[in-house]
Amino acid sequence: MKEFFCGAVVPDCTARFTGESEEAILAQVARHAHDDHGMEHVPDSVVDEVRAQIHDVE
Ligand SMILES: [Zn+2]
């Protein structure tokens, strides 16, 4: 399983996401960015940052 903490990209955000693949996490992050950070669209540069911070967990 993979894991991502939004706080790795957005300081002070405590949201945590887990999924079976990067794509599964990115889908959750896109929804979270829209709902909680008011981002209409997640720029490619941010997607790259998110991908870089996704790591494997047991
Ligand atoms: Zn967040």
N, CA, C, O and the ligand as a Tripos MOL2 file, in Angstrom:
@<TRIPOS>MOLECULE
protein
  233   231    59     0     0
PROTEIN
NO_CHARGES

@<TRIPOS>ATOM
      1 N           0.8370   -1.1900    0.0000 N.3       1 MET1
      2 CA          0.0000    0.0000    0.0000 C.3       1 MET1
      3 C           0.8780    1.2480    0.0000 C.2       1 MET1
      4 O           2.0080    1.2370    0.4890 O.2       1 MET1
      5 N           0.3300    2.3180   -0.5590 N.am      2 LYS2
      6 CA          1.0680    3.5640   -0.6120 C.3       2 LYS2
      7 C           0.3790    4.6170    0.2440 C.2       2 LYS2
      8 O          -0.8170    4.5370    0.5250 O.2       2 LYS2
      9 N           1.1680    5.6050    0.6480 N.am      3 GLU3
     10 CA          0.6660    6.6020    1.5880 C.3       3 GLU3
     11 C           1.1910    7.9820    1.2000 C.2       3 GLU3
     12 O           2.3010    8.1280    0.6890 O.2       3 GLU3
     13 N           0.3640    8.9760    1.4560 N.am      4 PHE4
     14 CA          0.7820   10.3570    1.1990 C.3       4 PHE4
     15 C           0.1910   11.2710    2.2650 C.2       4 PHE4
     16 O          -0.9900   11.1750    2.6010 O.2       4 PHE4
     17 N           1.0290   12.1550    2.7870 N.am      5 PHE5
     18 CA          0.5660   13.1780    3.7190 C.3       5 PHE5
     19 C           0.5100   14.5110    2.9940 C.2       5 PHE5
     20 O           1.5120   14.9690    2.4440 O.2       5 PHE5
     21 N          -0.6530   15.1260    2.9920 N.am      6 CYS6
     22 CA         -0.7950   16.4140    2.3110 C.3       6 CYS6
     23 C           0.1840   17.4410    2.8910 C.2       6 CYS6
     24 O           0.6570   18.3280    2.1800 O.2       6 CYS6
     25 N           0.4810   17.3130    4.1780 N.am      7 GLY7
     26 CA          1.3890   18.2400    4.8310 C.3       7 GLY7
     27 C           2.7790   18.2720    4.2170 C.2       7 GLY7
     28 O           3.5340   19.2170    4.4430 O.2       7 GLY7
     29 N           3.1230   17.2530    3.4460 N.am      8 ALA8
     30 CA          4.4190   17.2410    2.7630 C.3       8 ALA8
     31 C           4.4720   18.3050    1.6710 C.2       8 ALA8
     32 O           5.5460   18.7460    1.2630 O.2       8 ALA8
     33 N           3.2820   18.7090    1.2050 N.am      9 VAL9
     34 CA          3.2050   19.7010    0.1280 C.3       9 VAL9
     35 C           2.5500   20.9880    0.6070 C.2       9 VAL9
     36 O           2.9640   22.0870    0.2380 O.2       9 VAL9
     37 N           1.5150   20.8340    1.4400 N.am     10 VAL10
     38 CA          0.7930   21.9930    1.9770 C.3      10 VAL10
     39 C           1.0600   22.0710    3.4810 C.2      10 VAL10
     40 O           0.5170   21.2830    4.2550 O.2      10 VAL10
     41 N           1.9050   23.0330    3.8910 N.am     11 PRO11
     42 CA          2.2350   23.1380    5.3150 C.3      11 PRO11
     43 C           0.9820   23.2240    6.1840 C.2      11 PRO11
     44 O           0.0200   23.9140    5.8450 O.2      11 PRO11
     45 N           1.0110   22.5120    7.3090 N.am     12 ASP12
     46 CA         -0.0490   22.5400    8.3090 C.3      12 ASP12
     47 C          -1.2650   21.6920    7.9660 C.2      12 ASP12
     48 O          -2.1400   21.5290    8.8170 O.2      12 ASP12
     49 N          -1.3580   21.1490    6.7650 N.am     13 CYS13
     50 CA         -2.4850   20.2650    6.4560 C.3      13 CYS13
     51 C          -2.1840   18.8880    7.0380 C.2      13 CYS13
     52 O          -1.0830   18.3630    6.8700 O.2      13 CYS13
     53 N          -3.1660   18.3060    7.7210 N.am     14 THR14
     54 CA         -2.9460   17.0190    8.3910 C.3      14 THR14
     55 C          -3.5890   15.8430    7.6500 C.2      14 THR14
     56 O          -3.6060   14.7220    8.1570 O.2      14 THR14
     57 N          -4.1140   16.1020    6.4570 N.am     15 ALA15
     58 CA         -4.7810   15.0260    5.7180 C.3      15 ALA15
     59 C          -3.7980   13.9330    5.3270 C.2      15 ALA15
     60 O          -2.6560   14.2060    4.9560 O.2      15 ALA15
     61 N          -4.2660   12.6790    5.4180 N.am     16 ARG16
     62 CA         -3.4490   11.5180    5.0630 C.3      16 ARG16
     63 C          -4.2500   10.6690    4.0910 C.2      16 ARG16
     64 O          -5.4520   10.4700    4.2650 O.2      16 ARG16
     65 N          -3.5720   10.1750    3.0710 N.am     17 PHE17
     66 CA         -4.2520    9.3580    2.0690 C.3      17 PHE17
     67 C          -3.4990    8.0520    1.8880 C.2      17 PHE17
     68 O          -2.2700    8.0130    1.9380 O.2      17 PHE17
     69 N          -4.2580    6.9820    1.6760 N.am     18 THR18
     70 CA         -3.6410    5.7090    1.3650 C.3      18 THR18
     71 C          -4.3530    5.1010    0.1610 C.2      18 THR18
     72 O          -5.5320    5.3640   -0.0750 O.2      18 THR18
     73 N          -3.6290    4.2920   -0.5910 N.am     19 GLY19
     74 CA         -4.2230    3.6490   -1.7540 C.3      19 GLY19
     75 C          -3.3000    2.5790   -2.2930 C.2      19 GLY19
     76 O          -2.1420    2.4670   -1.8890 O.2      19 GLY19
     77 N          -3.8350    1.7930   -3.2140 N.am     20 GLU20
     78 CA         -3.0690    0.7000   -3.7940 C.3      20 GLU20
     79 C          -2.1130    1.1730   -4.8820 C.2      20 GLU20
     80 O          -1.1920    0.4490   -5.2640 O.2      20 GLU20
     81 N          -2.3320    2.3930   -5.3830 N.am     21 SER21
     82 CA         -1.4910    2.8890   -6.4770 C.3      21 SER21
     83 C          -1.3730    4.4100   -6.3630 C.2      21 SER21
     84 O          -2.1440    5.0580   -5.6550 O.2      21 SER21
     85 N          -0.3910    4.9590   -7.0760 N.am     22 GLU22
     86 CA         -0.2570    6.4180   -7.1090 C.3      22 GLU22
     87 C          -1.5250    7.0490   -7.6450 C.2      22 GLU22
     88 O          -1.9730    8.0840   -7.1520 O.2      22 GLU22
     89 N          -2.1060    6.4120   -8.6700 N.am     23 GLU23
     90 CA         -3.2990    6.9820   -9.2880 C.3      23 GLU23
     91 C          -4.4530    7.0630   -8.2820 C.2      23 GLU23
     92 O          -5.1980    8.0420   -8.2560 O.2      23 GLU23
     93 N          -4.5870    6.0140   -7.4520 N.am     24 ALA24
     94 CA         -5.6570    6.0010   -6.4590 C.3      24 ALA24
     95 C          -5.4710    7.1440   -5.4650 C.2      24 ALA24
     96 O          -6.4390    7.7830   -5.0530 O.2      24 ALA24
     97 N          -4.2370    7.3920   -5.0910 N.am     25 ILE25
     98 CA         -3.9630    8.4810   -4.1530 C.3      25 ILE25
     99 C          -4.1680    9.8320   -4.8320 C.2      25 ILE25
    100 O          -4.7520   10.7440   -4.2470 O.2      25 ILE25
    101 N          -3.6910    9.9570   -6.0550 N.am     26 LEU26
    102 CA         -3.8270   11.2350   -6.7600 C.3      26 LEU26
    103 C          -5.2910   11.6090   -6.9320 C.2      26 LEU26
    104 O          -5.6340   12.7900   -6.8790 O.2      26 LEU26
    105 N          -6.1650   10.6210   -7.1370 N.am     27 ALA27
    106 CA         -7.5920   10.9070   -7.2870 C.3      27 ALA27
    107 C          -8.1540   11.4790   -5.9930 C.2      27 ALA27
    108 O          -8.9480   12.4190   -6.0120 O.2      27 ALA27
    109 N          -7.7310   10.9010   -4.8630 N.am     28 GLN28
    110 CA         -8.1960   11.4030   -3.5600 C.3      28 GLN28
    111 C          -7.6310   12.7950   -3.2970 C.2      28 GLN28
    112 O          -8.3180   13.6710   -2.7730 O.2      28 GLN28
    113 N          -6.3730   12.9800   -3.6690 N.am     29 VAL29
    114 CA         -5.7230   14.2710   -3.4350 C.3      29 VAL29
    115 C          -6.3950   15.3660   -4.2700 C.2      29 VAL29
    116 O          -6.5670   16.4910   -3.8020 O.2      29 VAL29
    117 N          -6.7700   15.0290   -5.5000 N.am     30 ALA30
    118 CA         -7.4220   16.0140   -6.3580 C.3      30 ALA30
    119 C          -8.7320   16.4720   -5.7330 C.2      30 ALA30
    120 O          -9.0480   17.6620   -5.7420 O.2      30 ALA30
    121 N          -9.5000   15.5160   -5.1850 N.am     31 ARG31
    122 CA        -10.7730   15.8610   -4.5450 C.3      31 ARG31
    123 C         -10.5280   16.6860   -3.2900 C.2      31 ARG31
    124 O         -11.2280   17.6670   -3.0410 O.2      31 ARG31
    125 N          -9.5430   16.2920   -2.5060 N.am     32 HIS32
    126 CA         -9.1990   17.0040   -1.2750 C.3      32 HIS32
    127 C          -8.7170   18.4220   -1.5880 C.2      32 HIS32
    128 O          -9.0970   19.3750   -0.9080 O.2      32 HIS32
    129 N          -7.8860   18.5570   -2.6100 N.am     33 ALA33
    130 CA         -7.3630   19.8760   -2.9830 C.3      33 ALA33
    131 C          -8.5120   20.8000   -3.3750 C.2      33 ALA33
    132 O          -8.5050   21.9900   -3.0600 O.2      33 ALA33
    133 N          -9.4810   20.2400   -4.0550 N.am     34 HIS34
    134 CA        -10.6380   21.0260   -4.4760 C.3      34 HIS34
    135 C         -11.4990   21.4060   -3.2780 C.2      34 HIS34
    136 O         -11.8380   22.5750   -3.0950 O.2      34 HIS34
    137 N         -11.8510   20.4130   -2.4600 N.am     35 ASP35
    138 CA        -12.7900   20.6430   -1.3710 C.3      35 ASP35
    139 C         -12.1780   21.4120   -0.2060 C.2      35 ASP35
    140 O         -12.8320   22.2790    0.3740 O.2      35 ASP35
    141 N         -10.9370   21.1080    0.1400 N.am     36 ASP36
    142 CA        -10.3350   21.6770    1.3390 C.3      36 ASP36
    143 C          -9.3350   22.7970    1.0780 C.2      36 ASP36
    144 O          -9.0590   23.6040    1.9650 O.2      36 ASP36
    145 N          -8.7930   22.8480   -0.1300 N.am     37 HIS37
    146 CA         -7.8260   23.9000   -0.4270 C.3      37 HIS37
    147 C          -8.3160   24.8520   -1.5080 C.2      37 HIS37
    148 O          -7.5990   25.7730   -1.9010 O.2      37 HIS37
    149 N          -9.5490   24.6300   -1.9960 N.am     38 GLY38
    150 CA        -10.1300   25.5540   -2.9580 C.3      38 GLY38
    151 C          -9.4330   25.5900   -4.3070 C.2      38 GLY38
    152 O          -9.5220   26.5740   -5.0420 O.2      38 GLY38
    153 N          -8.7240   24.4790   -4.6280 N.am     39 MET39
    154 CA         -8.0310   24.4370   -5.9220 C.3      39 MET39
    155 C          -8.9570   23.8330   -6.9740 C.2      39 MET39
    156 O          -9.3730   22.6800   -6.8590 O.2      39 MET39
    157 N          -9.2730   24.6170   -7.9950 N.am     40 GLU40
    158 CA        -10.1310   24.1110   -9.0660 C.3      40 GLU40
    159 C          -9.4420   22.9830   -9.8170 C.2      40 GLU40
    160 O         -10.0750   22.0170  -10.2420 O.2      40 GLU40
    161 N          -8.1370   23.1280   -9.9700 N.am     41 HIS41
    162 CA         -7.3670   22.1740  -10.7440 C.3      41 HIS41
    163 C          -5.9950   22.0590  -10.1130 C.2      41 HIS41
    164 O          -5.4020   23.0640   -9.7180 O.2      41 HIS41
    165 N          -5.4900   20.8500  -10.0160 N.am     42 VAL42
    166 CA         -4.1620   20.6490   -9.4460 C.3      42 VAL42
    167 C          -3.1350   20.7430  -10.5780 C.2      42 VAL42
    168 O          -3.1400   19.9120  -11.4860 O.2      42 VAL42
    169 N          -2.2630   21.7410  -10.5320 N.am     43 PRO43
    170 CA         -1.2640   21.9070  -11.6000 C.3      43 PRO43
    171 C          -0.3010   20.7290  -11.6700 C.2      43 PRO43
    172 O          -0.0540   20.0540  -10.6700 O.2      43 PRO43
    173 N           0.2400   20.4910  -12.8610 N.am     44 ASP44
    174 CA          1.1800   19.3920  -13.0490 C.3      44 ASP44
    175 C           2.3580   19.4690  -12.0850 C.2      44 ASP44
    176 O           2.8590   18.4440  -11.6220 O.2      44 ASP44
    177 N           2.7990   20.6970  -11.7830 N.am     45 SER45
    178 CA          3.9420   20.8530  -10.8850 C.3      45 SER45
    179 C           3.6180   20.3120   -9.4970 C.2      45 SER45
    180 O           4.4820   19.7470   -8.8250 O.2      45 SER45
    181 N           2.3630   20.4900   -9.0700 N.am     46 VAL46
    182 CA          1.9480   19.9840   -7.7630 C.3      46 VAL46
    183 C           1.7710   18.4690   -7.8210 C.2      46 VAL46
    184 O           2.1240   17.7610   -6.8770 O.2      46 VAL46
    185 N           1.2290   17.9810   -8.9190 N.am     47 VAL47
    186 CA          1.0970   16.5310   -9.0800 C.3      47 VAL47
    187 C           2.4680   15.8700   -8.9690 C.2      47 VAL47
    188 O           2.6120   14.8220   -8.3400 O.2      47 VAL47
    189 N           3.4700   16.4900   -9.5860 N.am     48 ASP48
    190 CA          4.8340   15.9430   -9.5110 C.3      48 ASP48
    191 C           5.3410   15.9380   -8.0740 C.2      48 ASP48
    192 O           5.9910   14.9850   -7.6440 O.2      48 ASP48
    193 N           5.0420   17.0070   -7.3280 N.am     49 GLU49
    194 CA          5.4560   17.0780   -5.9260 C.3      49 GLU49
    195 C           4.7890   15.9760   -5.1130 C.2      49 GLU49
    196 O           5.4190   15.3160   -4.2870 O.2      49 GLU49
    197 N           3.4800   15.7930   -5.3740 N.am     50 VAL50
    198 CA          2.7370   14.7570   -4.6640 C.3      50 VAL50
    199 C           3.3300   13.3880   -4.9740 C.2      50 VAL50
    200 O           3.5810   12.5960   -4.0660 O.2      50 VAL50
    201 N           3.5550   13.1080   -6.2640 N.am     51 ARG51
    202 CA          4.1370   11.8140   -6.6510 C.3      51 ARG51
    203 C           5.4570   11.5770   -5.9380 C.2      51 ARG51
    204 O           5.7430   10.4640   -5.4970 O.2      51 ARG51
    205 N           6.2670   12.6380   -5.8270 N.am     52 ALA52
    206 CA          7.5810   12.5080   -5.2000 C.3      52 ALA52
    207 C           7.4770   12.1760   -3.7160 C.2      52 ALA52
    208 O           8.4020   11.6120   -3.1310 O.2      52 ALA52
    209 N           6.3340   12.5310   -3.1060 N.am     53 GLN53
    210 CA          6.1770   12.3420   -1.6550 C.3      53 GLN53
    211 C           5.3870   11.0930   -1.3060 C.2      53 GLN53
    212 O           5.2650   10.7520   -0.1300 O.2      53 GLN53
    213 N           4.8460   10.4020   -2.3060 N.am     54 ILE54
    214 CA          4.1240    9.1530   -2.0250 C.3      54 ILE54
    215 C           5.1540    8.0730   -1.6820 C.2      54 ILE54
    216 O           6.1440    7.8980   -2.3920 O.2      54 ILE54
    217 N           4.9050    7.3540   -0.5840 N.am     55 HIS55
    218 CA          5.8270    6.2910   -0.2240 C.3      55 HIS55
    219 C           5.0530    5.0180    0.1490 C.2      55 HIS55
    220 O           3.8540    5.0510    0.4270 O.2      55 HIS55
    221 N           5.7750    3.9170    0.1430 N.am     56 ASP56
    222 CA          5.1570    2.6200    0.4420 C.3      56 ASP56
    223 C           5.0210    2.4040    1.9380 C.2      56 ASP56
    224 O           5.8910    2.7940    2.7160 O.2      56 ASP56
    225 N           3.9160    1.7770    2.3330 N.am     57 VAL57
    226 CA          3.7120    1.3740    3.7280 C.3      57 VAL57
    227 C           3.2200   -0.0700    3.7330 C.2      57 VAL57
    228 O           2.7280   -0.5740    2.7230 O.2      57 VAL57
    229 N           3.3580   -0.7200    4.8700 N.am     58 GLU58
    230 CA          2.8900   -2.1100    4.9950 C.3      58 GLU58
    231 C           1.3860   -2.1660    4.9910 C.2      58 GLU58
    232 O           0.8090   -3.2490    5.0870 O.2      58 GLU58
    233 ZN         -4.4580   19.1900    2.3210 Zn       59 ZN59
@<TRIPOS>BOND
     1     1     2 1
     2     2     3 1
     3     3     4 2
     4     3     5 am
     5     5     6 1
     6     6     7 1
     7     7     8 2
     8     7     9 am
     9     9    10 1
    10    10    11 1
    11    11    12 2
    12    11    13 am
    13    13    14 1
    14    14    15 1
    15    15    16 2
    16    15    17 am
    17    17    18 1
    18    18    19 1
    19    19    20 2
    20    19    21 am
    21    21    22 1
    22    22    23 1
    23    23    24 2
    24    23    25 am
    25    25    26 1
    26    26    27 1
    27    27    28 2
    28    27    29 am
    29    29    30 1
    30    30    31 1
    31    31    32 2
    32    31    33 am
    33    33    34 1
    34    34    35 1
    35    35    36 2
    36    35    37 am
    37    37    38 1
    38    38    39 1
    39    39    40 2
    40    39    41 am
    41    41    42 1
    42    42    43 1
    43    43    44 2
    44    43    45 am
    45    45    46 1
    46    46    47 1
    47    47    48 2
    48    47    49 am
    49    49    50 1
    50    50    51 1
    51    51    52 2
    52    51    53 am
    53    53    54 1
    54    54    55 1
    55    55    56 2
    56    55    57 am
    57    57    58 1
    58    58    59 1
    59    59    60 2
    60    59    61 am
    61    61    62 1
    62    62    63 1
    63    63    64 2
    64    63    65 am
    65    65    66 1
    66    66    67 1
    67    67    68 2
    68    67    69 am
    69    69    70 1
    70    70    71 1
    71    71    72 2
    72    71    73 am
    73    73    74 1
    74    74    75 1
    75    75    76 2
    76    75    77 am
    77    77    78 1
    78    78    79 1
    79    79    80 2
    80    79    81 am
    81    81    82 1
    82    82    83 1
    83    83    84 2
    84    83    85 am
    85    85    86 1
    86    86    87 1
    87    87    88 2
    88    87    89 am
    89    89    90 1
    90    90    91 1
    91    91    92 2
    92    91    93 am
    93    93    94 1
    94    94    95 1
    95    95    96 2
    96    95    97 am
    97    97    98 1
    98    98    99 1
    99    99   100 2
   100    99   101 am
   101   101   102 1
   102   102   103 1
   103   103   104 2
   104   103   105 am
   105   105   106 1
   106   106   107 1
   107   107   108 2
   108   107   109 am
   109   109   110 1
   110   110   111 1
   111   111   112 2
   112   111   113 am
   113   113   114 1
   114   114   115 1
   115   115   116 2
   116   115   117 am
   117   117   118 1
   118   118   119 1
   119   119   120 2
   120   119   121 am
   121   121   122 1
   122   122   123 1
   123   123   124 2
   124   123   125 am
   125   125   126 1
   126   126   127 1
   127   127   128 2
   128   127   129 am
   129   129   130 1
   130   130   131 1
   131   131   132 2
   132   131   133 am
   133   133   134 1
   134   134   135 1
   135   135   136 2
   136   135   137 am
   137   137   138 1
   138   138   139 1
   139   139   140 2
   140   139   141 am
   141   141   142 1
   142   142   143 1
   143   143   144 2
   144   143   145 am
   145   145   146 1
   146   146   147 1
   147   147   148 2
   148   147   149 am
   149   149   150 1
   150   150   151 1
   151   151   152 2
   152   151   153 am
   153   153   154 1
   154   154   155 1
   155   155   156 2
   156   155   157 am
   157   157   158 1
   158   158   159 1
   159   159   160 2
   160   159   161 am
   161   161   162 1
   162   162   163 1
   163   163   164 2
   164   163   165 am
   165   165   166 1
   166   166   167 1
   167   167   168 2
   168   167   169 am
   169   169   170 1
   170   170   171 1
   171   171   172 2
   172   171   173 am
   173   173   174 1
   174   174   175 1
   175   175   176 2
   176   175   177 am
   177   177   178 1
   178   178   179 1
   179   179   180 2
   180   179   181 am
   181   181   182 1
   182   182   183 1
   183   183   184 2
   184   183   185 am
   185   185   186 1
   186   186   187 1
   187   187   188 2
   188   187   189 am
   189   189   190 1
   190   190   191 1
   191   191   192 2
   192   191   193 am
   193   193   194 1
   194   194   195 1
   195   195   196 2
   196   195   197 am
   197   197   198 1
   198   198   199 1
   199   199   200 2
   200   199   201 am
   201   201   202 1
   202   202   203 1
   203   203   204 2
   204   203   205 am
   205   205   206 1
   206   206   207 1
   207   207   208 2
   208   207   209 am
   209   209   210 1
   210   210   211 1
   211   211   212 2
   212   211   213 am
   213   213   214 1
   214   214   215 1
   215   215   216 2
   216   215   217 am
   217   217   218 1
   218   218   219 1
   219   219   220 2
   220   219   221 am
   221   221   222 1
   222   222   223 1
   223   223   224 2
   224   223   225 am
   225   225   226 1
   226   226   227 1
   227   227   228 2
   228   227   229 am
   229   229   230 1
   230   230   231 1
   231   231   232 2
@<TRIPOS>SUBSTRUCTURE
     1 MET1         2 RESIDUE 1 A MET
     2 LYS2         6 RESIDUE 1 A LYS
     3 GLU3        10 RESIDUE 1 A GLU
     4 PHE4        14 RESIDUE 1 A PHE
     5 PHE5        18 RESIDUE 1 A PHE
     6 CYS6        22 RESIDUE 1 A CYS
     7 GLY7        26 RESIDUE 1 A GLY
     8 ALA8        30 RESIDUE 1 A ALA
     9 VAL9        34 RESIDUE 1 A VAL
    10 VAL10       38 RESIDUE 1 A VAL
    11 PRO11       42 RESIDUE 1 A PRO
    12 ASP12       46 RESIDUE 1 A ASP
    13 CYS13       50 RESIDUE 1 A CYS
    14 THR14       54 RESIDUE 1 A THR
    15 ALA15       58 RESIDUE 1 A ALA
    16 ARG16       62 RESIDUE 1 A ARG
    17 PHE17       66 RESIDUE 1 A PHE
    18 THR18       70 RESIDUE 1 A THR
    19 GLY19       74 RESIDUE 1 A GLY
    20 GLU20       78 RESIDUE 1 A GLU
    21 SER21       82 RESIDUE 1 A SER
    22 GLU22       86 RESIDUE 1 A GLU
    23 GLU23       90 RESIDUE 1 A GLU
    24 ALA24       94 RESIDUE 1 A ALA
    25 ILE25       98 RESIDUE 1 A ILE
    26 LEU26      102 RESIDUE 1 A LEU
    27 ALA27      106 RESIDUE 1 A ALA
    28 GLN28      110 RESIDUE 1 A GLN
    29 VAL29      114 RESIDUE 1 A VAL
    30 ALA30      118 RESIDUE 1 A ALA
    31 ARG31      122 RESIDUE 1 A ARG
    32 HIS32      126 RESIDUE 1 A HIS
    33 ALA33      130 RESIDUE 1 A ALA
    34 HIS34      134 RESIDUE 1 A HIS
    35 ASP35      138 RESIDUE 1 A ASP
    36 ASP36      142 RESIDUE 1 A ASP
    37 HIS37      146 RESIDUE 1 A HIS
    38 GLY38      150 RESIDUE 1 A GLY
    39 MET39      154 RESIDUE 1 A MET
    40 GLU40      158 RESIDUE 1 A GLU
    41 HIS41      162 RESIDUE 1 A HIS
    42 VAL42      166 RESIDUE 1 A VAL
    43 PRO43      170 RESIDUE 1 A PRO
    44 ASP44      174 RESIDUE 1 A ASP
    45 SER45      178 RESIDUE 1 A SER
    46 VAL46      182 RESIDUE 1 A VAL
    47 VAL47      186 RESIDUE 1 A VAL
    48 ASP48      190 RESIDUE 1 A ASP
    49 GLU49      194 RESIDUE 1 A GLU
    50 VAL50      198 RESIDUE 1 A VAL
    51 ARG51      202 RESIDUE 1 A ARG
    52 ALA52      206 RESIDUE 1 A ALA
    53 GLN53      210 RESIDUE 1 A GLN
    54 ILE54      214 RESIDUE 1 A ILE
    55 HIS55      218 RESIDUE 1 A HIS
    56 ASP56      222 RESIDUE 1 A ASP
    57 VAL57      226 RESIDUE 1 A VAL
    58 GLU58      230 RESIDUE 1 A GLU
    59 ZN59       233 GROUP 0 **** ****
